[in-house]
């Protein structure tokens, strides 16, 4: 019997072993591809005796279909569709008597999203699809890694064996006929179950030149995100440690945990083992980083650090978070480039935040690494807890907030007076405090667009002080304040389509003239900025409350045009009826008339932003001045800050600070990028630190080179120069490149 079907009736749905074979050919060759597990593929290829309801329907589209006896042949442009899998060839012939399947190409097999594709000239498969051969084939994984072979053989329905292979993730084109890197091998075997690729007699070539040879090489399948094996090495050279190399080894500990072990060896006596452990849970995660070191910087002792953190979701909307930070000595983190932190904090906290309030409790342990600070005399153990609720009082309207706080901190020292550090604080002072507060605010619109606001606040605190010869053991304090403020925003359109806004602000505040008389540990550092101009209490914690009658006055002026630019500025000041000397150590506030607070910002159409914030007195003597700028174009991002701070021993600043910081990034072209970080200390008349980075990235290679210098020194660290190099070959084990195997860019 002979039957012919032309393409005019091409969309035919047929129940035939050939169509099952064609549709599953992609899965049979490549194995368990995304969206088409091998177990599912075998189930769908079952014979008619398979369980009822199992889908065996496949769509065949061809220019010509013929049936001659036991042979079914489709020719012309042949497309076979089965679920997400598509096979395209010029001829398919299936002989049911011989149990053979022949496919003539050029043929292409792909899944729906095109992440895995096979190209070949021809193929011959057994009827059960567990064995077969493809000739002159090329396999492309995830649009990242491609392997070309003279012959591909399917073995036992699990393995794909490729002969005389070349593997690379680099583009090959007329402009670049030789890939940047490639792996040549006599044989490659892909294990679709283990998602591993095995190379025999592997030779890595860079720009066509052999680099090294390995008799055996194992690499993860590109679809495998996590696999045990070596990660890209990192090279580092420093003045203190010499030239060294880090060789990280990743260990997969199941679907939700892993361990990375990184030996660090250098030309000095440095021998370091770094560890990183991560585990994910259904409701949270943990991560632990640490290292243990033997070096010639401190040859008589082992050095190291341990950082751990985690967070978990608890019932009823609560969150649990913790972190642990400890180090063997003050200079370790900087010596090994681990972190720039100079104070370590280990904490555990539980919290719940919602629209109408929050609950919070935390326990924190501090370790200082600063030269001028001693751990025994610093608050080392700190406990905090708070409950707050926001509501609208019946009959009053507005918004009210009720809050209850507990705070306590302990010092390790038991000395009740100030010791050799001469910081005016008793070395052993310990404090615990319970406080409660209630505040309320409401706003109205009156008259010709004026905004009238009123607010009140009251607080009570009970403080217990121990190991301090100056302050009483217990002190209770009640504080209250009330204020009324008036704002009048005035808007004027401009001829160019812009808008000018002028807003004067005036606030009167009443508060008791009596200060708290409590020791100030938490409120030693104060800020006067646009965010707290209209604040009733500028002290950040419950050990002090702002007292006295005062007027807070300011003015804002802003302009916005119809285009992408504008500017705004503000000027504010505080007038007090009496100087109660409650802001000792904060010269911007510690007078009956505060410093002027000036703030300005300009945004220009060319993506340039400039801002300036300053504190100065009537004679234009500055206490603080900060200038920031940022500019960004298609290829360049530039930002910088100039900071000037007047010396203030209360803030542990014994000399003026005058410092410039610059950050720059330049995208040279599609592959090359450069970066610069620079910090200059004008008071010391020298650079504080500098870092230059250069990176190259294309579809198959990533290279990062950095050169940094730290010029500052202390008793724990010395000036040093660091050189770093990282090299990564992309295309393996989920390592994605910035582009796929598309057109060549040179």
PyMOL commands that set and color helices and strands:
alter all, ss='L'
color gray80, all
select helices_A, chain A and resi 7-9+17-30+38-44+315-317+332-335+375-377+530-532+649-651
alter helices_A, ss='H'
color red, helices_A
select strands_A, chain A and resi 2-6+12-14+58-61+64-68+71-82+85-95+100-110+116-126+132-141+145-155+159-168+181-191+196-206+209-220+229-230+234-238+242-252+257-266+271-280+284-294+303-313+319-327+343-354+357-368+381-393+397-410+430-446+450-466+474-493+499-511+550-560+566-576+596-603+608-616+622-632+636-645+657-667+672-681+686-697+701-710+720-729
alter strands_A, ss='S'
color yellow, strands_A
deselect
rebuild
show_as cartoon
